[in-house]
Amino acid sequence: MPDDLEIRLLRYFVAVAEELHFSRAAQRLFVAQQALSRDIRRLEDRLGVRLLDRTTRRVTLTPAGSVLLARSREMLAHFDATVRELRGERQSLTVDVVGPGLTPTLILATARRHAPEVEFFARFHTGSEAAVPLLLDGRLDVTFGRNLAPSDRLRHRPVRNEPLAVLLPDDHRLARLDKVPLESLRGSGLCIRAGNHTTPGWDHAVVQLVAPLGIDPAEAHPHVQGAEEMAQHIRDRNAPILTMTTQPAVAGAVLRPLVDPVALFPWSMIWCSDTDHPGLHALHRAADELAAANDWLRTPDDAWLPAPEAAA
């Protein structure tokens, strides 16, 4: 009967649903793959519904599986919080959100509302490239960015394809436009290395985008970070800055969406495969909620994504 479900079965299901791969889920749980498959079938039998569609090449969630995944994360988070409360424990989770005001901070803020019993610590490690060694050393629990260096010890999931935008001096000729076509930035002195989002993963993506404009990344200046420095930079150069739609306000500048193409930056959440923490479940729930409410993972037909994500 459904009311006889075991917490263990729900944990196993969440692992498979997040990995969408039985072998990786078994490694994450430190159980045999055959036993894991048997327990997932047992869970489906008890519920009377199919949770996963399995082929020899892939595993996908059914509609019922998607519902159970969301509910299981909630139930496990509450269960774990109750156990810690009874034991007088308070667990923390350290999260690299790259920079203030960006997409990861929106996810973290939502996760904090879902899991007030978890103490989250935000850090700014300038992207997943710098943060991954900290993850592997146990000095960090979760990071956000592009997953350009896959590892058997790490897991990742997409959380948002964020549209790019252009930050313009408020008296710039392009500031009168509602949307800025990419081609209109040719010869404008476009800056691609200003903002808290400017990580190696960002550089790797936007160099692909602006290459047809004849911009030489070898001539780029050092990263400019912080709203005050960006305001100074845009005054000094009087030139557009390529950024994201979550770019915090900058004095003396206006933000306009980039079009032709609609360029997207692929954010992922990255964590160690052996991490099983209520704070991580809250981050997953927050990412799911924000993606559903704001269409974060939609990729329009005319959109642009960098390689390798474009081929996924």
Secondary structure, 3 states (H helix, E strand, C coil): CHHHCCHHHHHHHHHHHHHCCHHHHHHHHCCCHHHHHHHHHHHHHHHCCCCEEECCCCEEECHHHHHHHHHHHHHHHHHHHHHHHHHCCCCEEEEECCCCCCHHHHHHHHHHHHCCCCEEEEECCCCHHHHHHHHHCCCCCEEEECCCCCCCCEEEEEEEEEEEEEEEECCCHHHHCCCEEHHHHCCCCCECCECCCCCHHHHHHHHHHHHHHCCCHHHCCCCECCHHHHHHHHHHHCCCEEEECCCCCCCCEEEEEEECCEEEEEEEEEEECCCCCHHHHHHHHHHHHHHHHHCCCCCCCCEECCCCHHHC
